[in-house]
Amino acid sequence: MAICLRFGDITLSPDQVMNALVCYQLLDSLLAQLWLDAEILPQIALSEGEMFTALTGQDRAQQPDDFKGWLSEQMQQRHISQSVLEWRVMRPLRIQKFKHFYFDPQLESEFLQRKAQFDRVEFSVIQTSNSQLAQELFFAIRDDGVEFSTIAQSLLSHQSENCPWQVGPVPLTEVPGLVAEAFCRGSEGKVYEPFLVGTQFWVVKLERYYSAHLTNAVRSQLRDLLFHEWLTAQMQAKLAQPGQLQIGSIDSAISNF
C-alpha cells in the first residue's frame, strides 16, 4: 500500500485519505480554502503598512523606510521562510481585509435583521409535566406573591433530575421559540403563563434582557457570520455545476505536490 499519511501507528493510503475527507465532512472545507487561494485572495493587495502593523502591532507611521530589508531581518530572526510568512501572516490578513471590504457596507442593515441573534437574556424557569400544577404555580407567583426562587428550589429538592432554574445570560436564539417571542415583547421581572416546551410546561420569569448594540465585537461576529454564509453559498453553487469536482488519480497528484 502506498502510504500518503502516517500518524503514530495509523497509516493511510491516498484513497483512504480521500475517503476520510469525505466521511468526516472535511472535503467541502478543504475545497473552500483552495478556491479562496485560487480565485479570491490573489486579488487582495496588502500594503507595506498593513503588513508592518500585522507583524508588530504598531502603527504604520512607525514603519521603517527600508521595509523590505526590515522584513528580511524579521524573517531571519524568527526563522521563518517566505511561504510560512504567507500562511501565518499574509493569508489571514488578506481574508480579514476581504471581509471588511465586502461585508462592512452590509453590517448595519444585517444587524437590524439579525438583532435577535445577538440579544441575550437571563431568566428563571420552573419545569413540570403537570399542566395543572404549572397553572397553580404561575398564579401563586403572580397573584399570591410567592417568591419564584422559593417554589423553584422546593420543586428541585423533590426531583430526581437536577434541572437548573436560573438560566443565562444566553443568546435569545437559544431560548425556545414561543418563550423568546414573549421575551421580545415583555419586560424584565414579568412572570409568564406556562409555555408547552416539548413535553414540559415552563413557567418563566424574565430577569434581564440585554439588547445588543452594533459594537466592534458584534461587528466582528457579524462579519465572520456573513463571510461563512457567503463562502458556503459560493461552494454550493460551484459544486452544483456539472463536472466541477473530479477525483482522478490521486497518486500522480501527490507525487507532484
C-alpha positions in Angstrom: 0.0 0.0 0.0 1.4 3.4 -1.0 1.4 5.5 2.2 0.2 9.1 1.9 -0.2 9.9 5.6 1.3 8.5 8.8 0.1 9.5 12.3 1.5 7.4 15.1 0.6 3.8 14.3 -2.1 5.0 11.7 -1.1 4.8 8.1 -3.4 5.9 5.2 -3.2 5.4 1.5 -4.2 8.2 -0.8 -7.6 6.6 -1.4 -8.1 6.4 2.4 -7.1 10.0 2.9 -9.8 11.0 0.3 -12.3 8.7 1.9 -11.6 10.2 5.3 -12.0 13.8 4.0 -15.5 12.8 2.7 -16.6 10.7 5.7 -15.5 13.3 8.2 -17.2 16.0 6.1 -13.9 17.9 5.6 -13.8 17.9 1.9 -16.1 20.9 1.4 -14.0 23.0 3.9 -10.8 22.0 2.0 -12.3 22.9 -1.4 -13.5 26.2 0.0 -10.0 27.2 1.2 -8.4 26.1 -2.1 -11.0 28.2 -4.0 -10.2 31.2 -1.8 -6.5 30.8 -2.5 -7.0 30.4 -6.2 -9.8 32.9 -7.0 -10.2 35.5 -4.2 -7.1 36.2 -2.1 -4.7 36.9 -5.0 -6.9 39.9 -5.8 -6.4 41.3 -2.3 -3.3 43.5 -2.2 -1.5 44.3 1.0 0.4 47.5 1.7 3.7 47.5 3.5 2.0 49.5 6.3 -0.7 46.8 6.7 2.0 44.1 6.9 4.1 46.1 9.4 1.1 46.6 11.7 0.1 42.9 11.5 3.7 41.8 12.4 4.4 44.3 15.1 1.0 45.6 16.4 2.4 49.1 15.9 1.0 52.0 13.9 2.1 52.1 10.3 3.5 55.6 10.9 6.4 53.8 12.7 7.2 51.7 9.6 10.9 51.7 8.7 11.9 53.3 5.4 13.6 50.2 4.2 10.7 47.9 4.8 11.9 45.0 2.6 15.2 45.0 4.5 13.4 45.1 7.8 11.1 42.3 6.7 14.0 40.1 5.7 15.6 40.7 9.1 12.4 39.8 10.9 12.1 36.5 8.9 15.7 35.6 9.8 15.2 36.4 13.5 12.0 34.4 13.6 13.5 31.6 11.5 10.6 31.6 9.0 10.5 31.4 5.2 8.5 33.5 2.8 5.9 30.7 2.5 5.5 30.5 6.2 5.1 34.3 6.3 2.4 34.0 3.6 0.4 31.3 5.5 0.8 32.6 9.1 0.5 36.4 8.5 -0.4 37.5 4.9 -3.2 35.0 4.2 -5.2 35.7 7.4 -4.6 39.4 6.8 -6.0 39.1 3.2 -9.0 37.3 4.5 -9.7 39.9 7.1 -9.2 42.7 4.5 -11.6 41.0 2.1 -14.2 40.6 4.9 -14.0 44.3 5.7 -14.2 45.4 2.1 -17.0 43.0 1.0 -19.2 42.9 4.1 -18.8 46.2 6.1 -21.3 48.1 3.9 -24.0 45.5 4.8 -23.4 45.3 8.6 -25.9 47.9 9.8 -28.8 46.5 7.7 -27.9 42.9 8.5 -27.6 43.7 12.2 -31.2 45.1 12.2 -32.4 41.9 10.5 -30.5 39.6 12.8 -30.6 41.5 16.1 -32.2 38.6 17.9 -29.1 36.5 17.2 -27.1 38.9 19.4 -29.6 39.9 22.1 -29.1 37.9 25.4 -31.4 37.1 28.3 -31.4 35.9 31.8 -34.4 34.1 33.1 -35.8 31.8 35.8 -37.7 28.7 34.8 -39.8 26.1 36.6 -40.4 22.9 34.5 -43.1 20.3 35.1 -45.0 17.8 33.1 -48.2 18.6 35.0 -50.2 21.3 33.3 -52.5 21.9 36.3 -49.5 22.2 38.7 -47.9 24.7 36.3 -51.0 26.9 36.3 -51.2 26.7 40.1 -47.5 27.7 40.4 -48.0 30.6 38.0 -50.9 32.0 39.9 -49.1 31.6 43.2 -46.2 33.6 42.0 -48.2 36.3 40.1 -51.2 36.7 42.4 -50.1 35.5 45.8 -46.7 37.0 45.9 -44.8 33.7 46.5 -41.2 34.1 45.5 -40.2 32.4 42.3 -37.0 31.1 43.9 -38.8 29.5 46.8 -41.0 27.4 44.5 -38.2 26.5 42.2 -35.9 25.4 44.9 -38.7 23.4 46.6 -39.5 21.6 43.4 -35.9 20.8 42.7 -35.4 19.2 46.1 -38.2 16.7 45.1 -37.0 16.0 41.6 -34.7 13.2 40.6 -33.2 15.3 37.7 -31.5 18.5 38.8 -32.6 20.9 36.1 -31.1 24.4 36.6 -33.8 27.0 37.3 -31.6 30.1 36.7 -30.5 30.4 33.1 -28.2 32.9 31.4 -27.1 35.1 30.1 -27.7 33.2 26.9 -28.4 34.2 23.3 -32.1 34.8 22.6 -31.8 32.3 19.7 -31.1 29.5 22.2 -34.4 30.1 24.0 -37.4 28.0 22.8 -39.3 30.0 20.1 -42.5 30.9 21.9 -40.6 31.9 25.1 -38.2 34.0 23.0 -41.1 35.8 21.3 -42.6 36.6 24.7 -39.4 37.9 26.0 -39.1 40.2 23.0 -42.4 41.8 23.7 -42.2 41.6 27.5 -40.4 43.4 30.3 -37.9 42.5 33.0 -39.5 41.0 36.1 -42.6 39.6 34.3 -43.8 36.1 35.0 -45.4 34.3 32.1 -48.2 31.9 31.9 -47.0 28.3 31.3 -45.5 27.5 27.9 -45.5 24.0 26.5 -41.9 23.2 25.5 -41.6 19.6 24.3 -43.3 17.5 27.0 -42.7 20.1 29.7 -44.7 23.1 30.9 -42.4 26.1 31.6 -43.3 28.9 34.0 -40.7 31.6 33.3 -39.7 34.9 34.7 -37.6 37.3 32.6 -34.8 38.6 34.8 -32.7 40.6 32.4 -32.9 41.4 28.7 -29.6 42.6 27.2 -30.4 44.4 24.0 -27.5 44.1 21.6 -25.8 47.1 20.0 -23.6 47.3 17.0 -20.3 47.4 18.9 -16.9 46.5 17.4 -17.2 43.0 18.9 -20.7 42.5 17.4 -19.4 43.8 14.0 -16.6 41.3 14.1 -19.1 38.4 14.9 -21.5 39.5 12.2 -18.7 40.0 9.6 -17.5 36.4 10.3 -21.0 35.1 10.1 -21.7 36.8 6.7 -18.3 35.6 5.4 -19.1 32.0 6.4 -22.6 32.1 4.8 -21.2 33.7 1.6 -18.4 31.1 1.3 -20.9 28.2 1.9 -23.2 29.6 -0.8 -20.3 30.0 -3.2 -19.2 26.5 -2.8 -22.7 25.1 -3.1 -23.2 26.9 -6.4 -19.8 25.7 -7.6 -20.4 22.1 -6.7 -23.9 22.1 -8.2 -22.3 22.7 -11.6 -21.6 19.5 -13.6 -18.0 18.5 -13.8 -16.8 20.9 -11.1 -15.5 18.2 -8.8 -13.5 15.4 -10.4 -11.4 12.9 -8.4 -8.9 11.2 -10.6 -5.5 9.7 -10.0 -4.5 10.8 -6.5 -1.1 9.1 -6.7 0.0 11.4 -9.5 -1.3 14.4 -7.8 0.6 13.5 -4.6 3.8 12.9 -6.5 3.6 16.4 -8.0 2.6 18.2 -4.8 
